[in-house]
């Protein structure tokens, strides 16, 4: 377990231990630009050490298995949210802080622009289908439900008549 004076990989990158992989990558890119020995104003020796620590931190936190073992090493658990809140046995008359609730997911995040776009396209598709059904209903009306089926007697009579004429024609031809 890292000593209290030694910073964690999360603090080196300036992110919360519950940060997503994207947030970790963004923080690493920002800091690597700042501390890269070729692009910084810091002395080369200091910049090299900081840059190496950043690379080590990113290498661990960007790999899910390494990150999980590192989290266990430093004592951080992503699953602490399922524990009962400390104020569970307090009277109901006191206000409860929802952020301490065991039923909220600590990893909740806003929708990305791509997800919002996909939901928008789905909504437009649903609306288009609904408008198409309404338009067909208005143009076809009751006629869409009516069928033009002839009476069975008429159909049978027509078949019999056509067969009779065929038989008579064959008889006359022979």
C-alpha positions in Angstrom: 0.0 0.0 0.0 1.5 3.4 -0.9 2.6 5.5 2.0 0.5 8.6 2.9 3.3 10.9 1.6 3.5 9.1 -1.7 0.8 10.4 -4.2 -1.5 7.9 -5.8 -1.7 7.4 -9.5 -5.1 9.2 -9.4 -3.7 12.2 -7.7 -0.7 12.3 -10.2 -3.2 12.5 -13.0 -5.6 14.8 -11.1 -8.6 12.5 -11.4 -11.0 10.9 -9.0 -10.6 7.1 -8.4 -14.0 6.6 -9.9 -13.0 8.4 -13.2 -13.8 6.8 -16.5 -11.1 5.5 -18.9 -11.9 8.6 -21.1 -11.3 11.0 -18.3 -8.0 9.3 -17.4 -6.9 9.4 -21.0 -7.7 13.2 -21.2 -5.9 14.0 -18.0 -2.9 12.0 -19.1 -2.7 13.8 -22.5 -3.0 17.2 -20.9 -0.3 16.5 -18.3 2.0 14.6 -20.8 2.0 17.7 -23.0 2.8 19.9 -20.0 5.6 17.7 -18.6 7.2 16.1 -21.7 10.9 16.9 -21.6 10.9 18.3 -25.1 8.0 20.7 -24.6 8.3 22.0 -21.0 10.1 24.9 -19.5 11.1 22.8 -16.5 14.6 21.5 -16.2 15.0 18.3 -18.1 15.8 16.1 -15.1 12.6 17.2 -13.2 10.5 16.9 -16.4 11.8 13.4 -17.1 11.0 12.2 -13.6 7.4 13.7 -13.7 6.8 12.4 -17.2 7.9 8.8 -16.2 5.6 8.9 -13.2 2.7 10.0 -15.5 3.5 7.2 -17.9 3.6 4.7 -15.1 0.3 6.0 -13.7 -1.4 5.9 -17.1 0.0 2.5 -17.9 -1.6 1.1 -14.7 -4.9 3.0 -14.8 -5.6 2.4 -18.5 -5.4 -1.4 -18.1 -8.6 -2.7 -16.4 -6.9 -5.6 -14.7 -3.9 -3.5 -13.5 -6.3 -0.8 -12.3 -8.4 -3.2 -10.3 -5.4 -4.7 -8.5 -4.0 -1.1 -7.9 -7.4 -0.1 -6.5 -7.3 -3.0 -4.1 -3.7 -2.1 -3.2 -4.6 1.4 -2.2 -7.9 0.4 -0.6 -10.3 1.9 -3.0 -13.5 0.0 -4.0 -15.8 1.0 -6.8 -18.5 -1.1 -5.1 -18.8 0.9 -1.9 -22.0 2.5 -3.3 -23.9 -0.7 -2.4 -23.2 -0.4 1.3 -26.0 0.9 3.5 -25.9 4.6 4.2 -24.6 5.7 7.6 -27.8 7.5 8.4 -30.1 4.5 7.7 -31.5 4.3 11.2 -32.2 8.0 11.7 -35.8 9.2 12.0 -37.6 10.0 8.8 -38.3 13.5 9.9 -34.6 14.3 9.3 -33.7 15.2 5.7 -31.5 12.6 4.0 -28.8 13.4 1.6 -29.4 11.5 -1.6 -25.8 11.4 -2.5 -25.3 9.0 0.4 -28.1 6.7 -0.8 -27.1 3.1 -1.5 -29.4 3.1 -4.5 -27.6 5.7 -6.5 -24.9 4.7 -8.9 -21.7 6.6 -8.3 -20.7 6.1 -11.9 -23.8 7.9 -13.3 -22.8 10.2 -16.1 -24.5 12.4 -18.6 -25.2 11.1 -22.0 -22.5 11.6 -24.6 -23.3 13.6 -27.8 -23.3 10.3 -29.8 -25.8 8.8 -27.5 -28.0 11.9 -27.6 -27.8 11.8 -31.5 -28.8 8.1 -31.5 -31.8 8.8 -29.3 -32.7 11.7 -31.5 -32.6 9.5 -34.6 -34.7 6.8 -32.9 -37.3 9.5 -31.9 -37.5 10.8 -35.5 -37.9 7.2 -36.8 -40.8 6.5 -34.3 -42.4 9.9 -35.2 -42.1 9.1 -38.9 -43.6 5.7 -38.5 -46.5 7.2 -36.5 -47.1 9.9 -39.2 -47.0 7.2 -42.0 -49.7 5.1 -40.2 -51.9 8.2 -39.7 -51.5 9.2 -43.4 -52.4 5.7 -44.6 -55.4 5.6 -42.3 -56.6 9.0 -43.6 -56.2 8.2 -47.2 -57.5 4.6 -47.3 -60.1 5.1 -44.6 -62.6 2.4 -44.2 -61.7 1.0 -47.6 -58.5 -0.5 -46.1 -60.6 -2.8 -44.0 -63.1 -3.9 -46.7 -62.3 -6.7 -49.1 -63.8 -7.6 -52.4 -64.5 -11.3 -51.9 -67.2 -12.7 -54.3 -69.9 -14.9 -53.0 -68.8 -18.6 -53.0 -71.9 -19.6 -55.0 -71.0 -17.2 -57.8 -67.4 -18.5 -57.9 -68.5 -22.1 -58.0 -71.1 -21.3 -60.7 -68.4 -19.6 -62.9 -66.1 -22.6 -62.6 -68.9 -25.0 -63.5 -69.9 -22.9 -66.5 -66.3 -22.7 -67.8 -65.9 -26.4 -67.4 -69.2 -27.1 -69.3 -68.1 -24.9 -72.2 -64.8 -26.6 -72.3 -66.4 -30.0 -72.4 -68.9 -28.9 -75.1 -66.1 -27.5 -77.2 -64.1 -30.7 -76.9 -67.2 -32.7 -77.9 -67.8 -30.6 -81.0 -64.1 -30.8 -82.0 -64.1 -34.6 -82.0 
